[in-house]
Amino acid sequence: MNPNCKKRMGAIRLEIMKVVSQKEIAPAIFELVLQGDMVEAMKAGQFLHLRVPDDAHLLRRPISISSIDKANKQCHLIYRIEGSGTAIFSTLKTGDSLDVMGPQGNGFDLSDLDKQNRVLLVGGGIGVPPLLEVAKQLHERGVDVTTVLGFATKDAVILEDELSQYSKVFVTTDDGSYRTQGNVSVVIKEFDKKFDAIYSCGAPGMMKYINQTFYEHPRAYLSLESRMACGMGACYACVLKVPESETASQRVCEDGPVFKTGTVVL
C-alpha cells in the first residue's frame, strides 16, 4: 500500500500528514503545524488522533485542533509533553510524516452568531488552544468576543497575543505572577453583561465551575478532555454519566468532546 494513501473508516479519515513546522512556545508546550487534505473537513473544537511514530506505543494520542488554514491545507496543534509518547512528538522536524486519524468528535456550534451577539470564551492551561479557532471564526462574523484565560503561572501563559487579535482578553494566574491573581471565576463574576453563548475548555475544576455557573444557559458548552483508546467510540474508555440516569452515558471521543452544560456529570 502507498504510505501516502488515505482511506475512510466511516466518517473518520486516516491520512499521512506532513510536518510543516514545530516550535516550543512555553516550557514543555509545543506548536505543531501539519499539512494534508484532511484539513478541508476540520471544524473548530474537533481533535486529531495521532499515532506515535514508535512501535512501542500502541495507542494514539488525542490532540485538539488549535487553528485551521483550509486555503493552505494546514492545521496547528498545541500540546504539552505528558509522557514518552508526546515527548516523541516533540522531536518531529519539518518534512517528517505523521499518521493521523480524524478530524474526530463534535466541535463547537457557532451557527447563527453575528455582530448582534456577545460571546464568552473561557480557557485554562493546555485547554486554551481549541478556543483560538473559535475566536477567529466569531471575529470574522463581527461577534463581540470576550476571552478569559487561566494559568498556573506567568511561564505557562500561551496564545494571549493570538487571541487578542480577535477578542478582549483577560488573563489570570494562580500565583499572581501575571495579570489578575486567582482563577477565571475572579474575572467572570465581575462581568455585568450577559453573553449569548459560552464556549470553554480547561482542567476538570474549571469545567465543573463553568458547568455549575452556566448550567441552565441555553448556549453554554464544555470541551472535555479524557484518556482514550480507540478514539472512535467502540471501546467505551472515555465514558461520562448523564444526569439523573442510571444507565445512559456519553463518550467523549464520539459524542463529544464538546457537550452542552448540564448534559454530563463532571
N, C-alpha and C positions, 0 to 999 in steps of 0.2 A: 504494500500500500504506500502511496506517495505520502511522506511525512507532512506535507503542507496541505493535505486534503482536509475538507470539512465534512461533517455529516450531522444529520439531525437525529435527536433522540426525543421524539415527541416534540415539545416546544423548546427543547434545550439544544443548543448548538455546541459542538466540540470543534475547536479550532487551534491551530498552532499559530500563536500571535508573536509578533516581533517586538523586541525591546528597543524602544526609541531612545530612552534615556533613564537615568536613575540618579537621585541625589539624596543626601541626608539633610532634612530640613529642621530637625531638632534631635537631641540626644536619643539614639535608637529608633528614630522615626524617619521613614524613607518615603519619597515620592517616586513611583514607578510609572513610566509612560509606555503604554502598549499600543500597537497598531495592528488592525485587522478588519475584515469585513463585518465581524460581529458587532462592531461599534454602531452600525446603522440601526440595530434593533434595540439599543440600550435606552433605558428610561431612568430618570432621577429616582434614587432610592433603591435601585437594584444592586446586586452584588455579582462577583465572579468567583468561580470555584477553581483555584489554581492547583495544578499538580506540582509537587515539589520535584525538581529535577535531580532526584536521588532515589534509587530503587529501595533504599532502606526505609523510606517514608511512604506508606501505602495510602494514607488519607489525604485528600485535597484540603486546602486551606481557603475558607471563605474570606474575601476582601471586598469591602464596599467600594462602589464606583464614586469617585470624588467629582470628576468633571468629564464632559463628553464633547468631543470635537468631531462631529459627523462629516464635516467638509474634508478633513484630513484623515478620517477613519482612525482617530486616536482617542484614547481614554487615559485618565490619570487615576491611579490608585495610591492611597496613602495608608501605610500600615506601620505597626510597631513590632519590633523584634520581641517575640514572646517565648520562643523556643528554638530548637535546632532547625525546624522547617522554615520559619520566617527568616532565620539567620542565613540560610542558603539563598533565599530570595534576594537578600541584601547584597549578594556577591554578583548578581547578574549585571552584565555590561551591554552597552549599545551593540545591536546586531545579534544578540542571543535570542533563542526561541523559548517559548513557554507554552505548555499545554494548558488550554483554558476551556472551562465549561461555563456556559452562560449565554446571555445575561439571565440571571435567575432571580426568582422571587417577585413579589408585587411591590412596585415602587410607590412613591407619594402621589396622591391625587391632586393635581394642580389645575384641574379643569375649572372653567368659569370664573377665574380670578382676573381682575383687571385694575385699572387706575382708581377705581372706586373703593378698592379693598385695602385693609390693613392686615398684615401677616406677621406673626411672631415666629422666629426660628430660635430654638434652644439646643445648644450642643455642649458636650463635655468631653475633654480629652480626645482620645482617638475616635470618638463618636462624631466629631465635628466634620470630617471630610465629606460625608454624603450630603450635607446641607449646602455645600458650595454650588453644586449644580442646581439645586432648588432655588437658591438666591439669584443665580444668574438668569434662570428662566422667568422667575417672577419679575425681576427688574426689567427684562425685555418687554413685559406686558404693561409696565407702568405701575405695578403694585408698590404700595408703601411698605417696605420691609424693615423690621427691627430684629436684630440678632443679639442674643445673649449667650456668651461663651464662658464656660467654667473650666479651670485648670488647677492642678495642684500647686504649681509654682511658675515663676516667670519663664524658666528654661523650657517648660513644656508647651508654651503658647504656640499655636500653629494657625495659619490661614487668616489671621486678623486682617492683614493688608488686603488679601484677595477678597474677603467678604465685605470689606469696607467699600469696594468698588460698586457693590450692589445694594448695600443696606447701611443703616446706622448701627454700629457695633458697640456693645458693652462687654467688657471683659472682667471676670472675677478670678481671683486666685485664693486658694485655701489659706496660704500663709501670708497674704497681703504683700507679696513681693512685686506685684504688678497690678495696676488699676485698683478695682474695688476688692477689699478683703471679704472673704466668705464664699458662699456658693451662689448659684444662679438665682435662688429664691430671694436673696437680698435685693437684687435689682428688680426682679419681676413683680414683687409685692408693692413696689413704688409706682408702677405704671398706673396712670389714671385713665387710660384709654382702653377700649375694647378691641379685640382682634377678631377678624372674620375667620381666620384659620391659624392653627398652631402646628408646627412640624418640629419634631425633636429626635435627638439621638444621643445616647451617652451611657454612662455607667448605671447599674441597676438602681442605686439610690436616687439618682436624678430622674430616671424613668418612673419610679414609684411616685416621686413628688409631682411630676407632670401629670401622671395618670390620676392622682388624687385631686390636684388643683383644677384640672380641666376635665374631670370625669364625665360630666354631662354636656360638655361643649359639643355642638353638632359637627364640628370640623376640627378636631384635635387628634394628632397622630403621633405614634411612637414607632421609631425604628429600633428593633431589638437585636441584640447580638446573642449568639448561642454557639456552643460546640456542635459541630455537625459531622456526620459520617458520609452518607451517600449524597446529601445535598439536593435530592430530588423528591423527598417526601416518602420514600419507601421504607426507610429503616426506623422512623419514629424516634430518633435520638434527640430531637430538639423540640419536644412537645411542651406546650403550655396548657394549663387548665382554663376552662371557660367558666366565668362566674355563675354561681347558682346551678351548676350541673355536676353530677357525679361521674358522668361518662364522656361528655363532649370534650374535645381537645382541638388545639390548633398547632400546626407545625410551622416553626419559624422559617424554614427554608422554602416551603411550598405555599403556605397560607400567608406568610409574612414576606420579608422581615418587618413590613410596615403594618401596624394594627391601629385601629381607632381606639382611643381611650375608652376604658370601661368594658372592653370586649375580651380581655385575657387577665388571668390572675398573675400578679407580679410579686 
